[in-house]
Amino acid sequence: MTSVDIAVLDHDAHGIPAAEYVEILRQRLPDREVRLAATADERRRYLREATVVAGKDVEESELEHAERLRLFACNSAGVDHLPLGALAEHGVAVTNASGVHGPNIAEHVLGWVLTFARRLDEGRRRQRRREWRRFQSFTELAGSTVTVIGLGAIGEAVVERFDGFGVDTIGVRHTVSKGGPTDELLGYGDLATVLPRTDVLVLTCPLTETTEGLIGAAELDALPTDAIVVNVARGGVIDTPALVDALRSNALHGAALDVTDPEPLPTDHDLWGFENAFLTPHVAGHTPKYWERRADVFVENVERVAETGSYDGLRNQVA
């Protein structure tokens, strides 16, 4: 029996099976016994035996028999769905996957913005028609202002990737004192002063009481008519009917949405009909490197526990 017994609760992440995660962990932790709970019986058994468990969720009722469990490594950035109170009562530390999605979601955002700026979608349309006829681009990014609402790991990754394009960046976050990599940093209360000078608005914030419906009719109206809105946060951050109205009336140049409200987007929804609305079905978080990045956090924490014997001060610890 090893000093830290590890169990991975079976589930897919962005269509990539957890079995791949287990293989990565076994390679990187060769002196540990890493088990995959592929059945309900194995899940119950390993939750009883393991001191470290990785998974998407765990039920409060399951904790009653998880007497050895000391660390639950959540495979998502959000942990609101977990019974955090019960985990704390059982002395279980909790970490999340914050930062794992930063590079890929930031590339998704940048791809959309460049498509708008250079009208690459029009190039594809003309290619399909075998039509060699020139067209003009919409704009250059250089000299424009990009406002990013939410400066967690994803928001910061977005800002970093815009750095080489000669843009001015404005960050809007709940706690300004945390700082950020933007040229200017403001709080949510200053949003009204930021929007009129924003060319590209990128939403990367969590969905909370503060951010639900944050971008409504008034906020969309405050943006310049040639502005672009990109949402990789949650659909509920934008008032969808207001966004539809803005697109229909050409009050915006365009919108790019990886998340929608409602989600999935019904087939008869108006958003499908706008050529200046780019839609992807909540896939910006996918990357072939997902489990590798998740393993970076997990392995670091397992090794720290082995060295110190403490489950405090772990990377990405939330409880």
N, C-alpha and C positions, 0 to 999 in steps of 0.2 A: 504494500500500500504506500502510495507516495504522500508527500507532505501536503500537497494541494490536489485534491481530486476535482476534475473539471467535467462538467456536463454541458452539452449544447442541445437546447430544445429545438427540435426539427421545425423549420419553416423556410420558405423561400424569401429572399430579399431581392426585389426587382427581377423576379424570375430566375434568380441564381440559387440553386439548392444549398441548404446549410451543410450538406455533406462536403462541399468544397471548402467551407470554413473549417470544418473538422480536420481535413487533410492539411490545410495550411498551419493550423495550430499544432498538429502532431509533428510537423516538420520543424517548427520554430520552438517547440517545447518538448524535445525528445525525451526528457526525463520525467515528463508528466503523463498521466493516463487520461487521455481525452476521449470521452464517450459521446456518441450521438444518440439522443433519445428519439428513435424513429417510430415508436409505438406508444400507445397510452400507458401500457404497463411499464415500459422503460422510462417514460416520463415520471411516473409516480416513484419508481425505484430510485432513479438517479437524483430526484429532488430530495429523497430521504438521505442519500449517501454523500452527495457532493458538498464541498465547501464553497466552490465557485461555479456559478451557473450562468450561461449566456443564453439569451432568448429574447423574443419579442415581448412576451408578457408572462405573468404568473398570477394565479388567482390567490386571493386572501386565504381561502380554505386550504390551498395546497401548502401554505406556510406552517400549518399546525403540525405537519409531519416532517418538515424540513429542518430538523434539529441541528444539523451540522452546517447549514447554509450561512455563509458570512458575507458573500458578495454576489449580487445579481448584476450582471453586465448587460444592460438593455441594448438591443441591436437597432434601436431607433434614437433619433435626437430628442424627440418628445417623450416625456415620462408621465404625463398627466393621466394616462390610462392605467398606471400601476397603483396598487394599494400602498402608497408610500408610508402612510401612518402605520399600517400593520408591519411593513418591512422594518421600519424603525423600531417598533416594539419588540421585534424578534432579533434585533441587533444586526440587521443585514444592511451593509453598505450598498449603494446603488450608483452605477455609472451609466453614462449614455454614449451615443455615437456622434456627439457634436463634432463637427469639423470633417467628418468622413465625406460629406457630399459637397464640400466647398468647391474643389476644382471643377468637377463635372457640371454642376449647376451654373457656375460662373461662365463656363464655356458655352452652355446653352443660351444664356442671356446674351453673351457677346455675339453669338451666331445670328440671333434674331435681329439685334441692333444693326449689325453690318448688312444683313439682308435688306432691312428698310433703307439704310443709308445709300447702298449701292444698287438697290432695286434688283437684287439677284433673282427674286421671284419672277420678275418680268422677263429676265434672261431665260429662265427655265421654260416659261410659257412660249417664248418665241422659238426656243430649241425644239419643243414638242411639235410646233407647227412647221419646223424646218425653214424658218423665216430669218434670213440674214438681213436684218434691218436694225439700224442703230437706235438706241434710246438713251435718254439722259438720266444721270443719277439724281437722287433726291437731295443729298447733302454730303458734306464731309464731317467726320466726328471732331476733327481738330477745332478747338475754339468753342465747342458746345459745352453745355452744363448738364452733368449727370447727377441726379439726386437719388440716393439709395436710402430707402426707409427700412431700418433694421440693420444693425451692424454686428450681428453675431458672426460666426465663422463663414457663413455663406455670403453675407453682405460684404465682409472684408475681402473675401476672395474675388467678388465682383469688382470692387474698387481697385484691387491690385491689378486685375487684368485690363482695366481701362487706363492704367497709368501710362502706357506707352503710346496712347492715341492723342495726347495733347489736349485732353479735356479738363475742365474744372469740375471737381467732385464736391458734392454736399452730402453729408451724412446726417440722418435724422434718427435718433434713438431715444429710448425711454429714459436712460440714465446717462446724461451727457458727461458726467464725471468719469465714466469709464474710458472716455477718449475714443480715438479711432484714426484710421489712416487717410481720412478725407481732407481736402483743402479747407473745408468749413464744416463745423459740427454744431447742430442745433437740436433742440428737443421737440417733442410732438406739438407743444404749444406754439411753436414758431412756423408750423407747416404752411400756414396761409401766406407768409412772407416769402417762402421758398418757391412755391409752385409757379408764380408768374414768370420766373426766370429759369425754369427747368425745361430742357429740351428732351431729355430722356428720364423718365421716372421708373425706377426699379423697386419692386416690393419684395423684400426678403424677410419680413418680420413675422413673428409667430401670431397666431390668431388668438387674441385675448379680448377682454371687455373693452380695452382701450382701442384696439385695432379693428374690431369688427365694424364693417361699414366705414372705415376710415376715409376711403376715397369714394365720395358720393358726388351728387350733381354739382354742388358748390365747388368742390375741389377740382373736378374735371373741367368745370367752366373757367377756373382760375388758370389752368394750364394754357400755354400758347396753342394756337390752332394747328401748328406743325409739330406738336409734341408727340412722343411715343410713350406708351405705358406698357411696362413689362411686369407680369405677375408670376413669380415662382414661390410665393408665400403660401397663402390659402385663399380659396375662392371668395370666402366671406369678407376679406379685407376690402374688396371692391363691391360697391352697389351695382349689381349686374344690370338691372333695368336702366340705371343712369348711364352706364357704359354703352349700352346698346343705343340709347338716345344720342350720346355724344358721337358715336361712330356714324349713325344714320344722318346726322345733321352736319357732318364734316367738321365738328368742333375739335377733333383730334386727327392727327395724321394716321395713327394706327395703334393697335394694341396687340401684344403677344402674350398668350395665356397658356401656362402649363397646368394651371388649376382653375376651376370654375365653380360657380355657385348658381345652380346645382351642379353636382358632380356624381356620376358621369353626366355629361351634357346631353340632354335629350336630342334625338335626331331631328326634331322639328324646331329646335331653338334658333332664334334669329341670328345668333353669333356665327353659325355655320355659313351664313349667306354673305358675309362681308369679305371682300377681297383684301381689305386692309386689316383683317383680324387673323393672326396666325395662332393656330391651336395645336397643342400636343397633349395627349391623354395622361398627364401626370407622370411623365417619364424622365424629366430632367434629372432626377436623382439616380438614374441608372448609370453605372460605370462597371466595366469588367474588373476594375480594381477594388470594388466595394469591400469584399471580404478581406483583401490584403490590408486595406486601410483600417478596417475594423480590428484586424489582428494586431496592428501596431499599438493601438490603445490597450487592447486586452493583454497582450504579452508584457507590455511595460508594467501594467498593474500587477500581474501575477508575479513577475520578478521582484517588484518592489515589496510585495507582501512576503515573499520568501526571504528577502534580505532583512526586513525590519520587523516582521511579525505583526504589523499594524495594518488595519483596513481604513485608516484615516489618511487624508491628503492624497488620495489617488487621482490620477488624471481623469478629467471629465466626471468627477464625483459630484453628484447632485443631492445625495442624502446619506 
